[in-house]
């Protein structure tokens, strides 16, 4: 006799209604320590042998790999401290599964140390493969929603309990219980800034179409932030209130305009990680040169290293200045603020929107894009886009800044801060699987 099994019952963790955090736990800690010890042991032995056996004095490349090993060791220490402080969080599913065109309700159970956090940043993401054929396809964002839960809503006890609720759109693909990458992945991520090591956790969600699904449901939406008008003030005002906790400065510019400054070192950990990979790939280039390796690999690793050098400089030392005044926006971006200025007049602007940019840890960083109107039929979209701020850590902050830019330049309401967290070509999912 065939027994009907729902797709979310094909995984033990989903079927139980209790999910373990994908971050934390002893397994990644142990892996990092083993990898760090092996790397450092081999690289230091190789460096000592090179220094002792070199008769030509060509020992400049010897310290490269031990330097990378120290970076890996520092990462292992950080992950260990994070695990000791937070342990492994759990997510209790009150709706099993999360309903496409319906509701996802759950409760986060975390360490009591989370009580020191002022707020918890929670996001739900849906990602799916790019259209096309083949076994290996890149994943793209299909939907994103983010909320900020104040500490006053935490339920204190042996564990911190945080009730959460989201409305999910109907027209998105279901979760993939087989983890083959053929369907969508739904992820809930949480982050909190606390003294010392920050709190992070991530959970792989079961989200499916059920009899409770409603085709009319479009999902949770974040409305315009009430902070946006306060960023503008009145035409003659000089004082501009800052966003709470933001590292992005907003100040008056010209007659009623505003300047938005995205400064250096806003995301130091992201920059240091990129720098670590830069040294790692640079070490491979040095090794290939030293061993007179194949030219093909030399070209590939050299190009990758150059890209990483640019990414490191851009992440750590880039400054973006956005000057929005009535009728025009000017954007200047480059290392230490040195770079060309791009100017966009009001009549050229189709919209200002917020899009996801990069995933780092449990946080989705986003950027603000100014999209210009097509000057001729068939003009490529990438040539009409001007980036007006990047690596913004929260969706709410990005929306606030985008709306403030639109207000300052004189955009009408339909053009202000159009939020584009849904892919423009999202495919519709098939009906529920039996």
C-alpha positions in Angstrom: 0.0 0.0 0.0 1.4 3.4 -1.0 1.5 5.9 1.8 1.2 9.5 0.7 4.1 11.6 2.0 4.1 15.4 1.8 7.3 16.9 0.3 8.2 18.6 3.6 8.0 15.3 5.4 10.9 13.9 3.3 13.4 15.6 5.6 13.5 14.7 9.2 14.3 18.2 10.5 11.4 19.7 8.5 9.0 17.0 9.6 9.8 17.5 13.2 9.0 21.2 13.1 12.3 22.1 14.8 15.2 23.5 12.7 18.8 23.7 13.7 20.8 26.8 12.7 22.9 26.2 9.6 25.5 28.5 11.3 27.2 27.6 14.5 27.8 24.2 15.9 31.0 22.3 16.5 31.3 20.9 12.9 32.4 24.1 11.1 34.6 25.0 14.1 36.4 21.7 13.9 36.8 21.9 10.2 38.3 25.4 10.3 40.8 24.4 13.1 41.9 21.3 11.2 42.3 23.3 8.0 44.1 26.1 9.7 46.5 23.7 11.5 47.2 21.7 8.3 47.8 24.9 6.2 50.0 26.5 8.8 52.1 23.4 9.4 52.8 22.8 5.7 53.4 26.5 4.9 55.8 27.1 7.8 57.7 23.9 7.0 57.9 25.0 3.4 59.1 28.5 4.3 61.8 27.2 6.7 63.0 24.7 4.0 63.1 27.5 1.4 65.0 29.9 3.7 67.6 27.2 4.6 68.0 25.7 1.2 68.0 28.9 -1.0 71.4 29.5 -2.4 70.3 32.4 -4.6 68.7 34.5 -2.0 65.3 34.4 -3.7 63.3 34.1 -0.5 60.9 37.0 -0.9 57.9 34.8 -1.6 58.5 32.5 1.3 56.3 34.3 3.9 53.2 34.6 1.6 51.5 31.3 2.6 52.3 31.6 6.3 50.7 35.0 6.2 47.6 33.5 4.7 47.6 30.8 7.3 47.6 33.4 10.1 44.5 34.9 8.5 42.8 31.4 8.5 43.8 30.9 12.1 42.3 34.3 13.0 39.0 33.2 11.3 39.0 29.9 13.2 39.4 31.9 16.5 36.5 34.2 15.6 34.2 31.3 14.7 35.2 29.5 18.0 34.3 32.6 20.1 31.0 32.9 18.2 30.1 29.3 19.0 31.2 29.5 22.7 29.0 32.6 23.1 25.9 31.7 21.2 25.9 27.9 20.8 23.4 26.8 18.2 20.0 28.4 17.8 16.8 26.6 17.0 13.7 27.7 15.0 10.3 26.3 16.1 7.8 26.2 13.1 4.3 27.1 14.1 3.1 26.7 10.5 4.4 23.5 8.9 5.1 24.2 6.2 5.4 27.9 5.4 2.5 28.6 3.0 3.1 30.2 -0.4 0.2 32.7 -0.7 -0.2 32.4 3.0 1.7 32.7 6.3 5.0 31.6 7.8 4.9 31.7 11.7 7.8 30.6 13.8 9.6 31.2 17.1 13.4 31.7 17.4 15.0 30.1 20.4 18.4 31.6 21.1 21.0 32.1 23.9 20.1 34.3 26.8 23.0 36.5 25.8 20.8 37.9 23.0 19.0 39.9 25.7 21.8 42.5 25.4 20.8 43.3 21.8 18.7 46.4 21.1 17.0 44.7 18.1 17.1 41.7 15.9 17.3 42.0 12.1 15.4 39.1 10.5 15.1 38.4 6.7 13.4 35.8 4.6 15.0 35.1 1.2 14.0 33.0 -1.8 16.6 32.1 -4.3 16.3 30.0 -7.5 18.5 28.9 -10.4 19.0 31.1 -13.4 17.0 30.1 -16.5 18.7 27.8 -18.9 19.9 24.2 -19.3 22.7 22.3 -17.6 23.5 20.8 -14.3 25.4 23.8 -12.9 23.4 27.1 -12.8 23.9 30.2 -10.8 21.3 31.1 -8.2 19.6 34.5 -8.2 17.4 36.4 -5.7 13.7 36.0 -6.3 12.2 37.6 -3.2 13.5 39.2 0.0 11.7 40.6 3.0 13.3 42.1 6.1 12.0 43.2 9.5 13.6 44.7 12.6 12.4 43.2 15.8 12.9 45.5 18.8 14.3 44.0 22.0 11.1 44.8 23.8 9.4 41.9 21.9 11.9 39.3 23.2 10.4 36.8 25.6 13.0 36.2 28.4 13.5 32.8 30.0 16.0 29.9 30.0 16.2 30.7 26.2 15.3 33.9 24.4 12.1 33.4 22.4 11.3 35.7 19.5 8.0 35.2 17.7 8.1 35.9 14.0 5.4 36.1 11.2 5.7 36.7 7.5 3.3 36.8 4.6 4.7 34.9 1.6 3.9 35.5 -2.1 2.0 32.9 -4.1 3.8 33.0 -7.4 7.2 31.7 -6.3 8.7 28.2 -6.4 8.5 25.7 -3.6 11.5 24.6 -1.4 13.6 21.7 -2.7 13.5 18.9 -0.1 16.2 17.0 -2.0 18.8 19.8 -1.8 19.7 19.2 -5.4 19.6 22.9 -6.4 16.9 22.2 -9.0 14.2 24.3 -7.2 14.2 27.2 -4.8 15.9 27.6 -1.5 14.0 29.5 1.2 16.2 30.9 4.0 15.5 32.8 7.3 18.5 34.7 8.6 18.9 36.6 11.8 21.5 39.1 12.9 22.0 41.3 16.0 24.7 43.7 17.0 26.0 43.1 20.5 29.2 43.9 22.4 31.9 41.5 21.4 31.0 38.8 18.8 27.7 39.6 17.0 24.8 37.1 16.9 24.1 35.3 13.6 22.0 32.3 12.6 20.4 30.9 9.5 17.7 28.3 8.8 16.7 26.4 5.7 12.9 26.7 5.5 10.2 24.4 4.1 7.9 26.6 2.0 5.2 24.9 -0.1 1.8 25.5 -1.8 -1.0 24.0 0.3 -4.8 24.2 0.4 -4.5 27.4 2.5 -2.6 29.1 -0.4 -4.2 32.2 -1.9 -3.2 33.3 -5.4 -4.1 36.9 -4.4 -1.4 37.0 -1.7 1.6 39.2 -2.8 3.6 38.7 0.4 4.9 41.0 3.1 5.9 44.5 2.0 7.9 47.1 3.8 6.3 50.5 3.5 8.2 53.8 3.2 10.2 54.5 6.3 9.0 57.5 8.3 12.6 58.6 8.7 12.8 59.7 5.0 11.1 63.0 5.4 13.2 63.9 8.4 16.3 63.4 6.3 15.1 66.2 4.1 13.9 68.7 6.7 12.7 72.1 5.4 14.3 74.0 2.5 16.3 76.3 4.7 17.2 73.9 7.5 20.9 73.0 8.3 20.4 70.2 10.8 19.8 66.8 9.3 18.9 64.0 11.7 21.0 60.9 11.1 19.6 57.4 10.8 19.9 55.5 14.0 23.0 53.4 14.0 23.8 54.2 10.4 27.4 54.8 9.1 26.1 56.8 6.1 26.2 60.5 6.6 23.4 62.8 5.3 23.9 66.5 5.3 22.5 69.7 3.6 23.8 70.6 0.1 22.9 73.6 -1.9 19.4 75.1 -1.7 17.2 72.4 -0.3 19.4 69.5 -1.5 21.1 66.8 0.4 24.5 65.0 0.2 24.8 61.4 1.1 28.3 60.1 2.0 29.1 56.4 2.0 32.5 56.5 3.7 35.4 54.2 4.1 35.7 51.2 6.4 31.9 50.8 6.7 32.2 47.0 6.4 35.6 46.2 7.8 35.0 42.4 8.2 33.8 42.0 4.7 36.9 43.9 3.5 39.3 41.9 5.6 37.8 38.6 4.3 38.2 39.9 0.7 41.8 40.9 1.5 42.4 37.4 2.9 41.3 35.8 -0.4 43.5 38.4 -2.2 46.6 37.2 -0.4 45.5 33.6 -0.9 45.3 34.0 -4.7 48.4 36.1 -4.8 50.2 33.3 -3.0 49.2 30.9 -5.8 50.5 33.4 -8.4 53.8 33.6 -6.5 54.0 29.8 -6.3 53.3 29.4 -10.0 56.0 31.9 -10.8 58.5 30.3 -8.4 57.8 26.8 -9.8 57.6 28.0 -13.4 54.1 26.5 -13.7 51.7 26.5 -16.7 51.1 29.8 -18.3 47.3 29.2 -18.4 47.1 28.9 -14.6 49.3 32.0 -14.2 46.9 34.0 -16.4 43.8 32.8 -14.6 45.1 33.3 -11.0 46.7 36.7 -11.9 43.3 38.0 -13.3 41.5 36.6 -10.2 44.1 38.3 -7.9 43.7 41.7 -9.8 39.9 41.5 -9.4 40.3 40.7 -5.7 42.7 43.6 -5.3 40.1 46.0 -6.8 37.3 44.4 -4.6 39.4 44.8 -1.5 40.2 48.5 -2.2 36.6 49.2 -3.1 35.2 47.5 0.0 37.7 49.0 2.5 38.6 52.4 1.0 35.9 53.5 -1.5 33.9 56.6 -0.9 30.6 57.4 -2.7 29.2 60.9 -2.6 25.7 61.4 -3.8 24.6 65.0 -4.2 20.9 65.3 -4.8 19.3 68.7 -5.5 16.2 69.9 -7.3 16.4 68.6 -10.9 19.7 66.7 -10.7 21.7 63.9 -9.0 25.5 63.7 -9.1 27.4 60.6 -8.0 31.1 60.3 -7.4 32.7 57.0 -6.5 36.2 55.7 -6.1 39.0 54.8 -3.7 39.4 57.6 -1.2 36.7 59.5 -3.1 38.9 59.8 -6.2 36.9 59.0 -9.3 34.7 60.4 -12.1 31.4 62.1 -11.4 28.3 60.9 -13.1 25.4 63.4 -13.4 21.7 62.4 -14.0 19.1 65.1 -14.7 15.6 64.7 -13.4 14.0 64.1 -16.8 16.4 61.2 -17.4 15.4 59.3 -14.2 13.0 56.4 -14.7 13.1 55.4 -11.0 15.4 54.9 -8.0 15.3 51.4 -6.7 16.9 49.1 -4.1 18.3 45.7 -5.1 20.1 42.9 -3.3 23.9 43.1 -3.9 25.8 40.5 -2.0 25.3 37.9 0.7 27.8 38.0 3.6 27.2 35.8 6.6 23.5 35.9 7.5 23.0 39.4 6.1 21.9 40.5 2.6 23.6 43.7 1.7 21.9 45.9 -0.9 22.6 48.9 -3.2 20.7 51.9 -4.5 20.4 52.2 -8.3 19.3 55.2 -10.4 17.8 53.9 -13.6 17.7 56.3 -16.5 15.1 56.2 -19.3 16.1 54.6 -22.5 17.3 57.2 -25.1 16.7 54.9 -28.0 14.8 51.6 -28.5 16.9 48.5 -27.7 19.4 50.3 -25.5 21.0 47.9 -23.0 19.9 48.3 -19.4 23.3 48.2 -17.8 24.3 51.3 -19.7 21.5 53.2 -18.1 22.2 52.3 -14.4 24.1 54.6 -12.0 24.9 53.1 -8.6 24.2 55.6 -5.8 25.3 53.6 -2.8 26.4 50.1 -2.1 26.9 47.5 0.7 24.0 48.9 2.8 23.4 46.4 5.6 19.6 46.6 5.9 16.7 46.9 3.5 15.0 49.5 5.6 18.0 51.8 5.6 18.5 51.4 1.9 14.8 52.3 1.3 15.0 55.3 3.5 18.0 56.7 1.7 16.6 55.9 -1.7 13.3 57.7 -0.9 15.2 60.7 0.5 17.3 60.9 -2.7 14.1 60.8 -4.7 12.5 63.6 -2.6 15.5 65.8 -2.9 15.7 65.5 -6.7 12.0 66.1 -7.1 10.7 62.7 -8.2 7.0 62.1 -8.0 5.7 59.4 -5.7 5.5 56.5 -8.2 9.2 56.9 -9.1 10.5 57.2 -5.5 12.4 54.2 -4.1 10.7 51.5 -6.1 11.7 48.4 -4.3 12.9 45.6 -6.6 13.4 42.6 -4.4 11.4 40.4 -6.8 13.2 39.2 -9.9 11.7 40.8 -13.1 11.5 37.4 -14.8 10.5 35.2 -11.9 9.2 31.9 -13.2 5.9 30.6 -11.8 6.1 27.4 -9.8 4.3 24.2 -10.7 1.3 23.1 -8.6 1.8 21.4 -5.3 3.6 18.1 -5.5 2.0 15.0 -4.1 
